[in-house]
Amino acid sequence: MDKNLLKATEDYWTRRADGYSKVNQEELTGVQHTNWKQFLVKEIEKTYPGHQPSDIHILDIGCGPGFFSAILAECGYVVTAIDYTQVMLKEAKDNAATCGVQDKIRFLQMDAQALTFADTSFDVVVSRNLTWNLQEPAVAYKEWCRVLKKGGLLLNFDANWYGYLFDEKKRQAYEEDRKNTQELGVEDHYVGTDIDAMERIAYQMPLSPVQRPTWDEAVLKEAGVQSVSSRRDIGSLLLSEVEQINYAATPIFMVRAEK
């Protein structure tokens, strides 16, 4: 692992923590709150029909400012949330407190690629917008499967965020999204972020040029999951109208695996 790249990534998200937390706060008070909560509960109940939420232990990996952690704790699940960046964990704790669930979540600083939990510790593993940002994503998936109980559920939500660095057609589509935000008079979610710094990091990440979620499915099969499937564009179900305009060229996908 490139420690300089890891440090650059940590520094970026440390600087970004406050702005990213504001995005999560908007989600927690917007349509995304209901959309994501209903969707996650439905997916979990497919694997654990008839189970009480209090009997299901969930690991939120790369929790960021704590959106998943907060809404899952609201549902009554037992939640452990980890992030590599200390400042992100502080934002997550603050957002959980605003939602009144700070005492229902265990927050830990940890590397998603080197978990310190014992084998088969969790019933469910969830993650969002993290895998693309990892130097060793295949190692991470193996770790996530390791801590998952037999029969347990893994849900990963991500997108081909920086494919435009390697593909001209994707670059044009990304630029079209930026143009559409202006023409439609909605907030461009890339404005106010250090795009140059993030692109320098993304250019070095192994998943940026890879076609996903095909890659994810193959890696999870190698990791020994019992079943794996994906949904390639679920933004219309989960995102706000403004988000759908912002990310039309980078549709959100879900990878679903059972161990």
Residue pairs with C-beta under 8 A, 6 or more apart in sequence:
1 113
1 135
1 136
2 135
2 204
5 135
5 201
5 204
6 135
8 197
8 200
8 201
9 133
9 201
10 84
10 85
12 194
12 197
12 198
12 201
13 20
13 64
13 84
13 85
13 87
13 88
14 85
14 86
14 87
14 88
15 194
16 193
16 194
17 65
17 85
17 87
17 88
17 90
17 91
18 91
19 192
19 193
20 64
20 65
20 88
20 91
21 65
21 88
21 91
21 94
21 95
23 65
23 189
24 64
24 65
24 66
24 67
24 91
24 95
25 65
25 95
25 98
26 32
27 33
27 36
27 67
28 67
28 70
28 71
28 95
28 98
28 99
30 240
31 240
32 238
32 239
32 240
32 243
33 71
35 237
35 238
35 239
36 67
36 68
36 71
36 238
37 71
37 74
37 75
39 234
39 237
39 238
40 68
40 71
40 72
40 75
40 126
40 155
41 75
43 153
43 155
43 256
44 56
44 58
44 77
44 124
44 153
45 51
46 153
47 124
47 151
47 152
47 153
47 258
48 56
48 123
48 153
52 76
53 75
53 76
53 77
54 76
54 77
54 78
56 77
56 78
56 123
56 124
57 77
57 78
57 80
57 121
57 122
57 123
57 124
58 72
58 77
58 78
58 79
58 80
58 122
58 123
58 124
58 125
58 126
59 80
59 81
59 82
59 117
59 121
59 122
59 124
59 125
59 126
59 144
59 147
60 66
60 68
60 69
60 72
60 79
60 80
60 81
60 82
60 126
60 127
61 82
61 112
61 125
61 126
61 127
61 130
61 140
61 144
62 82
62 83
62 84
62 112
62 127
62 128
62 129
62 130
62 133
63 69
63 81
63 82
63 83
63 88
63 89
63 92
63 107
64 83
64 88
64 91
64 92
64 128
64 129
64 130
65 88
65 91
65 92
65 95
66 81
66 91
66 92
66 93
66 95
66 96
66 105
67 95
67 128
68 81
68 126
68 128
69 79
69 81
69 92
69 96
69 105
69 107
70 92
70 95
70 96
70 99
70 101
70 105
71 99
72 79
72 126
73 79
73 96
73 99
73 101
73 104
73 105
74 99
74 101
77 124
78 104
79 104
79 105
79 106
80 105
80 106
80 107
80 108
80 122
81 89
81 92
81 105
81 106
81 107
81 108
82 107
82 108
82 109
82 110
82 112
82 115
83 89
83 92
83 109
83 110
84 109
84 110
84 111
84 112
85 109
86 109
89 107
89 108
89 109
92 105
92 107
93 102
93 107
96 102
96 104
96 105
110 116
112 127
112 130
112 134
112 140
112 143
112 144
113 134
113 135
113 136
113 137
113 139
113 140
113 143
114 139
114 143
115 143
115 144
115 146
115 147
117 147
118 147
119 146
119 147
120 147
120 148
120 149
120 150
120 152
121 147
121 149
122 147
122 148
122 149
122 152
123 148
123 149
123 152
123 153
124 148
124 152
124 153
124 154
124 155
125 144
125 147
125 148
125 152
125 153
125 154
125 155
126 154
126 155
126 156
127 144
127 155
127 156
127 157
127 158
128 156
128 157
128 158
129 157
129 158
129 159
129 161
130 156
130 158
131 137
131 140
131 141
131 156
131 158
131 207
131 216
132 158
132 159
132 160
132 161
132 162
132 202
132 205
132 207
132 208
132 212
133 201
133 202
133 205
134 140
134 205
134 207
135 205
135 206
136 206
137 206
137 207
137 219
138 219
138 222
141 216
141 219
141 220
141 223
142 223
144 154
145 154
145 220
145 223
145 224
145 225
145 257
145 259
148 154
148 259
149 259
150 259
151 226
151 258
151 259
152 258
152 259
153 256
153 257
153 258
153 259
154 220
154 225
154 255
154 256
154 257
154 258
154 259
155 254
155 255
155 256
156 216
156 254
156 255
157 234
157 252
157 253
157 254
157 255
158 212
158 213
158 216
158 252
158 253
158 255
159 247
159 250
159 251
159 252
159 253
160 170
160 210
160 211
160 212
160 250
161 202
161 208
161 250
162 198
162 199
162 202
162 203
162 205
162 208
163 170
163 208
163 209
163 250
164 170
164 171
164 173
164 174
164 249
165 171
165 199
165 202
165 203
165 208
165 209
166 208
166 209
167 209
170 249
173 248
173 249
174 249
174 250
176 248
176 249
177 245
177 246
177 247
177 248
177 249
177 250
178 188
178 190
180 245
180 248
181 187
181 188
181 245
181 246
182 188
184 245
186 241
186 242
186 245
186 246
187 242
187 246
188 246
189 242
189 243
189 246
189 247
190 246
202 208
207 215
212 253
213 230
213 232
213 253
213 254
213 255
216 228
216 230
216 255
217 228
217 229
217 230
217 255
220 228
220 255
220 257
221 228
224 259
225 257
225 258
225 259
226 257
226 258
226 259
227 257
227 258
228 255
228 256
228 257
228 258
229 255
229 256
229 257
230 253
230 254
230 255
230 256
231 253
231 254
231 256
232 251
232 253
233 251
233 252
233 253
234 251
234 252
234 253
234 254
235 243
235 244
235 247
235 251
235 252
236 244
238 252
239 247
239 252
